Amino acid sequence: MIPTRVIEAKRSGERISTEDLEAFLSGFLDGAIPDYQMSAFLMAAYFMGLDEAETEVMVRSMLGSGSKLDLGHLDGPRVDKHSTGGVGDKVSLVLAPLAAEVGLFVPMMSGRGLGHTTGTLDKLEAIPGFRTRIPLDEFERILSEVGCAMIGQTEEIAPLDRKLYALRDVTGTVPVIPLIAASIMSKKLAEDLTGLLLDVKVGAGAFIPEEDRAQELATTMVSVGERRGLATVALLTAMDRPLGRAVGNALETAEAIRCLRGEGPDDLRRLTIVEAAEMLTLGAPDVSSEEAEKRATEALDSGRAFERFMRLVEAQGGDTGVAAHPERLSTAARSAVVTASRAGFVTGVSPRALGEGVVALGGGRVRMDQTLDLGVGFEVAVALGDRIERGQPLGTVYARDEAGVREGCTVLEGAITLGEEGPSEARPLVSHRITRDGSYPFG
Amino acid sequence: MIPTRVIEAKRSGERISTEDLEAFLSGFLDGAIPDYQMSAFLMAAYFMGLDEAETEVMVRSMLGSGSKLDLGHLDGPRVDKHSTGGVGDKVSLVLAPLAAEVGLFVPMMSGRGLGHTTGTLDKLEAIPGFRTRIPLDEFERILSEVGCAMIGQTEEIAPLDRKLYALRDVTGTVPVIPLIAASIMSKKLAEDLTGLLLDVKVGAGAFIPEEDRAQELATTMVSVGERRGLATVALLTAMDRPLGRAVGNALETAEAIRCLRGEGPDDLRRLTIVEAAEMLTLGAPDVSSEEAEKRATEALDSGRAFERFMRLVEAQGGDTGVAAHPERLSTAARSAVVTASRAGFVTGVSPRALGEGVVALGGGRVRMDQTLDLGVGFEVAVALGDRIERGQPLGTVYARDEAGVREGCTVLEGAITLGEEGPSEARPLVSHRITRDGSYPFG
């Protein structure tokens, strides 16, 4: 394998043999292939893509570069969910205990916030004491006892993916669909699952905003999973506006806990129930969709999912007193309510503006090693299509100081668009369901 | 300037501001921008190109990164020629003394062989004692006394280009027309010329084989030169077959000396006279093309160009006894004549096969630091369209040992295609002349 030839082949749209691509990837991992050759290859892949066979090599090399969980001893289906990331997406905190409550084991390995989105790990750490870095044997014990456990990606899982992602992040080569698919799937395949649900976000707040490209990503990931015998389903879900009302780490944690206690908001509650039902049918194919949704709804409404969540918090060292009373979660020092300067209909709530606003307020990362201000963010008081009167609250800004409050107010005002027309068009909360049989409108 | 944004902008086809591109390039030169970001940028430029303004910034940054000759004290026009590189291209050795003989100063900075082509410096060094690394003050003295001087690119000229080229060479980003143009022109602009002739090769043996892309390269370079007030003309010349009969360093040097002594071959002689005449009209616009060609022909036929060449060899420390008797140049230990295994017409002489054959025999570089076997190579005995009988010599292989001879014979036989049809189509020796006014068929 001659590295320059591999780069030139990708650049010219030729197929790269399995042998050559494997050697190129393992050379990169062990340092024989320098970063500058890999980044040229990645940029060529941005333009020329990777075909199915190349994507498969990528997944296999990433997966094979690290260790894999062995959860075969668990007495039940093992199903996880992965979201491609969106603004206000706190589904995992509600979903993991809910899915466990309907009979699944959920070995969830999540990420931190990056770019304009917050991450599950940061949200969990808003609960004092909650440990997201725990040894794998302890992780397995909690999983076995509680039915779910939530940690960060460990050093042992897919180190090739980690090294590649770090390079992609600084070379403009993140938005390459087969690379995104391989990165996600290699980590999920390491979890030794029997089923996987993918929540692929679409719309302005998603990393891949366009529906056709989101479909492509979903289809690629489903194929990768199914080819390896993992039952995989993807849902395309709305990210043309934030999910729920809270945007910002501790604010989102609080909203997730309220949702577990039956206090909404509607879109978060609905999406979580849909996803729990999908996970259940993935894990137990003999359960019908209707039955699965019924069980998920009951598990949430009965408070059993919330109790399961409290057991998880306790098992992972979190302060259950705070978790039970989300109003005690860390909050920002300052806040202010933003009101409408005129009347109108809400025609847009920009997820990207709010997500980038959280970063600007110190609640999101611009560098990987940054310590976050978990309390900052936004509570949006209005939803798409609402009729608003002048002076009516649009939402609340939480910031660490007065300058932050001023900046946050500007962000929140700018994020909400008012128009003269009636209720605006919005994407359906869940628009498509993608299985190995194809992509179908949802519901 | 945020490096990732510059890469993303190029990737997405946005224009990069002069300020940002300058900062990106100077950051790369001083090490603040790592190689892996530059190589991603270069690959994005492979796909998206560089526009005129970006190319201009590239040239200016390369030129400004190093020193520039100051030859304004010379009493006459200063004109150089640059070839994009071809197989058997030994024009410079004949042309430099010839152009000097018609009244020009020729400050020629040349390169070494790379890829499948040999380089002027290696050919000069086939003459024992010939020094191609001399201090710039001595270079200027020889130039002033002899009218021409021939050296390698010094460390002081365009270090940014050198650093970029080294990276392009190992990342599959060499064939990017604006980068090639900027690389060539930055070095030629550092020579403080009043005129520049570009010999852009077209055909299978050229680095850019396609005529349309060769035209684009020529046009880009002419624009870059003219925008900076340098009178620049480009000729598109044939590289669908080797130039002359000799391919390999010392063999080419010998052929160039024979050409200076009036012993052909026709194509080399013709191209050199055409180029000398072009250089003369670039340096002395009041001289007509006809008059320029007449003067060049006389200077060659009279033996004065050869005498000038001998003065150059002496000034640069070369052995004039050997230079005067090219049969004394270093030759290979072994040789063999290849004969035709059947009768037919010569329908192809593959320049690339012969060029790569020289590399395989040890006469070309696969690494920059390689010591070459200057004596190896090929003397082709036939030309396109020749009628050949069975058993007639096709050419001679020169190699260092018997294994080399065998390999060389296979290469030479494979490089020559015989067919049933009569004289085959060949490119005109010079097909187009490109000036700031446009591209016109030559002659």
Interface residues (C-beta under 8 A of the other chain):
Chain A: P3 T4 I7 E8 R11 P34 D35 Y36 Q37 M38 S39 A40 L42 M43 A44 Y46 F47 L167 V170 T171 G172 T173
Chain B: P3 T4 I7 E8 R11 P34 D35 Y36 Q37 M38 S39 A40 L42 M43 A44 Y46 F47 L167 V170 T171 G172 T173
